[in-house]
Amino acid sequence: RQMCIRDRTIGASSAGGVVSDDPEVASRHLVVACERGVVSVEALDDAPVFIDGARLAGQAPLGRGQQLRMGRSLWRVTNARGEIPPDTGVFS
């Protein structure tokens, strides 16, 4: 499933964001932000979020081809054309 995410909350609740049907995802699990072409993520309320297998602590940018895991779900950031960002992590 593809979604356009910009400054959105991801979680099990439909309030203010993208809804995940993963039973292991909290109602407000994660915030995704995009500023100047750099995508960053931040876990909410100490929800378990992993980037390439490492637990997220605070806010972190998502780089080229990195995978984000919440619950049982794997996510990958692409641009609207389905392309992963260049090595810089910045979309043009």
C-alpha positions as CSV (number, residue, x, y, z in Angstrom):
1,R,0.0,0.0,0.0
2,Q,1.3,3.4,-0.9
3,M,0.6,6.6,1.0
4,C,1.6,10.2,0.8
5,I,2.9,11.1,4.2
6,R,4.0,14.6,5.1
7,D,4.0,15.7,8.8
8,R,1.6,12.9,9.8
9,T,1.0,10.6,12.7
10,I,0.9,6.9,12.0
11,G,-1.1,4.7,14.4
12,A,-4.1,2.5,15.0
13,S,-6.3,5.6,15.5
14,S,-7.7,7.6,12.6
15,A,-7.4,10.8,14.5
16,G,-5.0,13.0,12.6
17,G,-3.1,10.6,10.5
18,V,-2.4,7.4,8.6
19,V,-4.2,4.4,10.1
20,S,-2.3,1.1,10.5
21,D,-4.2,-2.1,10.9
22,D,-1.3,-3.8,12.6
23,P,-2.5,-5.0,16.0
24,E,0.9,-4.2,17.6
25,V,0.8,-0.6,16.6
26,A,-0.3,2.0,19.2
27,S,-3.1,4.4,18.6
28,R,-0.5,7.2,18.0
29,H,2.7,5.4,17.3
30,L,4.9,7.6,15.2
31,V,5.2,11.0,13.6
32,V,6.7,11.4,10.1
33,A,7.9,14.9,9.1
34,C,9.4,16.1,5.8
35,E,11.4,19.4,5.9
36,R,13.5,20.6,3.0
37,G,13.3,17.1,1.4
38,V,14.6,15.3,4.5
39,V,12.2,12.7,6.0
40,S,12.5,12.2,9.8
41,V,10.6,10.1,12.2
42,E,9.9,10.3,16.0
43,A,8.3,7.6,18.2
44,L,5.4,8.8,20.4
45,D,4.9,7.7,24.0
46,D,7.9,5.4,24.0
47,A,6.3,3.2,21.3
48,P,8.8,0.7,19.9
49,V,10.0,1.8,16.5
50,F,13.0,0.3,14.7
51,I,15.2,1.7,11.8
52,D,17.1,-1.1,10.1
53,G,16.7,-3.2,13.3
54,A,18.0,-0.5,15.8
55,R,15.5,0.9,18.2
56,L,14.7,4.5,17.6
57,A,15.5,6.9,20.4
58,G,14.1,10.4,19.9
59,Q,13.9,11.8,16.4
60,A,16.0,10.5,13.5
61,P,16.2,11.1,9.8
62,L,15.5,8.2,7.4
63,G,18.2,7.7,4.8
64,R,18.4,6.0,1.5
65,G,16.7,2.6,1.5
66,Q,16.3,2.4,5.3
67,Q,13.4,0.3,6.6
68,L,11.2,1.4,9.4
69,R,9.4,-1.2,11.6
70,M,6.4,-0.6,13.8
71,G,4.8,-3.7,15.2
72,R,4.8,-6.4,12.5
73,S,4.8,-3.8,9.7
74,L,7.8,-2.7,7.6
75,W,7.7,0.7,5.9
76,R,10.1,2.3,3.4
77,V,10.1,6.0,2.5
78,T,9.9,6.9,-1.2
79,N,9.0,9.9,-3.2
80,A,5.7,10.2,-5.1
81,R,7.3,8.3,-8.1
82,G,8.1,5.4,-5.8
83,E,11.9,6.2,-5.9
84,I,14.0,5.9,-2.8
85,P,16.0,9.1,-2.1
86,P,19.5,9.6,-3.3
87,D,22.5,8.9,-1.0
88,T,22.1,12.3,0.6
89,G,18.6,11.3,1.9
90,V,17.2,14.5,0.3
91,F,14.5,14.3,-2.4
92,S,14.6,16.7,-5.3
